[in-house]
């Protein structure tokens, strides 16, 4: 069974990159200059921002369903139109970090969950999707718990 990993739609964030720091702050967002490697995994490109690059830090509703698993949290977004999408392969930002994978059913209820090193996540994803009730998986970065990416059946 194959899986697809997709970054967030860059169009959702495009206009935010043109706002001033004050306008971002009014919306509870910040523009941050990256000072160290692997410090800001972008949720669009699903790779880390480069040292010296500016990214937006904002709150994002990644599980908007009206269930007990409704979730939102902080994400980094680079100024890019390159949205990661791949079948059967994990993106760089996920592969280099420990992950918390959470499998949800069609009613947006979590029915599977486990921890895995990103580089070894493929078999766990396949195991989750072997359960026919798993409709999709959310990957989170295990250390900080932030939403990373959507994983679906390919």
C-alpha positions as a printed NumPy array, in Angstrom:
array([[  0.   ,   0.   ,   0.   ],
       [  1.329,   3.398,  -0.954],
       [  1.025,   6.72 ,   0.844],
       [  1.092,  10.381,  -0.191],
       [  2.634,  13.185,   1.879],
       [  1.458,  16.706,   1.11 ],
       [  2.591,  20.102,   2.354],
       [  0.138,  22.895,   3.015],
       [ -1.136,  24.99 ,   0.119],
       [  1.206,  27.987,  -0.321],
       [ -1.686,  30.171,  -1.534],
       [ -3.082,  30.103,   2.014],
       [ -0.066,  32.065,   3.258],
       [  1.074,  34.038,   0.195],
       [ -0.358,  37.439,   1.19 ],
       [  1.   ,  37.179,   4.739],
       [  4.604,  37.423,   3.548],
       [  3.956,  40.988,   2.333],
       [  2.669,  42.254,   5.687],
       [  4.757,  44.417,   7.98 ],
       [  5.947,  43.073,  11.317],
       [  3.328,  45.252,  13.035],
       [  0.529,  43.912,  10.818],
       [  1.677,  40.35 ,  11.49 ],
       [  1.767,  41.012,  15.241],
       [ -1.838,  42.283,  15.105],
       [ -2.75 ,  38.817,  13.794],
       [ -0.666,  36.997,  16.418],
       [  2.069,  36.124,  13.9  ],
       [  5.787,  36.823,  13.708],
       [  8.486,  37.015,  11.049],
       [ 11.602,  35.236,  12.283],
       [ 15.139,  35.165,  10.855],
       [ 16.597,  31.656,  11.014],
       [ 19.836,  31.552,  13.   ],
       [ 20.643,  27.836,  12.987],
       [ 20.247,  24.792,  10.767],
       [ 17.14 ,  22.609,  11.132],
       [ 15.41 ,  25.175,  13.349],
       [ 12.31 ,  25.869,  11.243],
       [ 10.637,  23.054,   9.29 ],
       [  8.344,  24.687,   6.719],
       [  4.871,  23.154,   6.425],
       [  4.616,  24.021,   2.724],
       [  7.966,  22.793,   1.354],
       [  8.372,  20.219,   4.161],
       [ 12.046,  21.069,   4.37 ],
       [ 13.973,  23.242,   6.802],
       [ 14.458,  26.939,   6.18 ],
       [ 18.05 ,  27.97 ,   5.52 ],
       [ 20.174,  30.03 ,   7.912],
       [ 19.485,  33.706,   7.218],
       [ 16.08 ,  33.015,   5.658],
       [ 12.972,  34.667,   7.085],
       [  9.906,  32.566,   7.881],
       [  6.508,  33.256,   9.335],
       [  5.567,  31.728,  12.669],
       [  1.814,  31.503,  13.031],
       [ -0.964,  29.493,  14.58 ],
       [ -2.641,  27.062,  12.189],
       [ -5.819,  24.981,  12.559],
       [ -4.656,  21.61 ,  11.234],
       [ -7.495,  19.525,  12.693],
       [-10.579,  21.726,  12.279],
       [-13.146,  18.953,  12.822],
       [-15.727,  19.452,  15.547],
       [-14.482,  16.523,  17.637],
       [-12.464,  16.168,  20.835],
       [ -9.397,  16.003,  18.544],
       [ -9.821,  19.531,  17.194],
       [ -6.28 ,  20.968,  17.109],
       [ -4.344,  24.041,  16.169],
       [ -0.808,  25.064,  16.864],
       [  2.315,  26.884,  15.74 ],
       [  3.853,  26.296,  12.324],
       [  6.674,  27.819,  10.269],
       [  6.04 ,  28.883,   6.676],
       [  8.698,  29.918,   4.159],
       [  8.014,  32.31 ,   1.311],
       [  7.689,  29.652,  -1.374],
       [  5.268,  28.412,  -3.991],
       [  6.882,  24.968,  -3.934],
       [  4.46 ,  22.65 ,  -2.188],
       [  5.869,  19.26 ,  -1.271],
       [  3.942,  16.285,  -2.576],
       [  5.314,  12.785,  -2.907],
       [  4.067,   9.228,  -3.099],
       [  5.891,   6.676,  -0.978],
       [  8.638,   9.008,   0.245],
       [  8.991,  11.156,   3.319],
       [ 10.088,  14.781,   2.913],
       [ 13.428,  15.907,   4.397],
       [ 12.005,  17.721,   7.433],
       [ 10.05 ,  14.637,   8.509],
       [ 12.792,  12.14 ,   7.744],
       [ 15.321,  13.868,  10.006],
       [ 13.14 ,  14.135,  13.135],
       [ 11.322,  11.837,  15.554],
       [  7.617,  11.812,  14.708],
       [  4.319,  11.208,  16.403],
       [  1.95 ,   9.667,  13.868],
       [ -1.786,   9.87 ,  14.525],
       [ -4.288,   7.927,  12.453],
       [ -7.823,   9.304,  12.159],
       [-11.031,   7.676,  10.933],
       [-13.666,   9.241,   8.664],
       [-15.3  ,  10.881,  11.678],
       [-11.998,  12.628,  12.536],
       [-11.464,  10.514,  15.649],
       [ -7.947,   9.309,  16.458],
       [ -7.822,   5.521,  16.297],
       [ -4.067,   4.886,  15.882],
       [ -1.013,   6.606,  17.382],
       [  2.668,   5.808,  17.775],
       [  6.155,   7.303,  17.863],
       [  8.86 ,   6.616,  15.278],
       [ 12.137,   8.007,  13.998],
       [ 11.228,   9.86 ,  10.82 ],
       [ 13.598,   7.936,   8.598],
       [ 11.864,   4.712,   9.734],
       [  8.264,   5.963,   9.447],
       [  7.33 ,   4.145,   6.213],
       [  6.487,   0.773,   7.796],
       [  4.443,   2.44 ,  10.564],
       [  2.466,   4.423,   7.994],
       [  1.823,   1.2  ,   6.077],
       [  0.721,  -0.513,   9.316],
       [ -1.733,   2.3  ,  10.09 ],
       [ -3.19 ,   2.131,   6.569],
       [ -3.538,  -1.647,   6.843],
       [ -6.376,  -0.748,   9.228],
       [ -9.238,   0.028,   6.804],
       [-10.758,   2.436,   9.326],
       [ -7.769,   4.817,   9.106],
       [ -8.767,   7.553,   6.656],
       [ -5.693,   9.77 ,   7.041],
       [ -2.663,  10.358,   9.239],
       [ -1.328,  13.505,  10.804],
       [  2.411,  13.617,  11.395],
       [  3.634,  15.751,  14.284],
       [  7.186,  16.545,  15.312],
       [  7.514,  14.487,  18.488],
       [  9.775,  16.811,  20.474],
       [  7.583,  19.931,  20.325],
       [  4.351,  18.262,  19.242],
       [  3.787,  20.65 ,  16.327],
       [  1.809,  19.581,  13.282],
       [  4.108,  18.515,  10.435],
       [  2.112,  17.124,   7.492],
       [ -0.886,  15.247,   6.167],
       [ -0.377,  11.661,   5.024],
       [ -3.042,   9.992,   2.924],
       [ -3.473,   6.752,   1.015],
       [ -2.031,   7.068,  -2.502]])
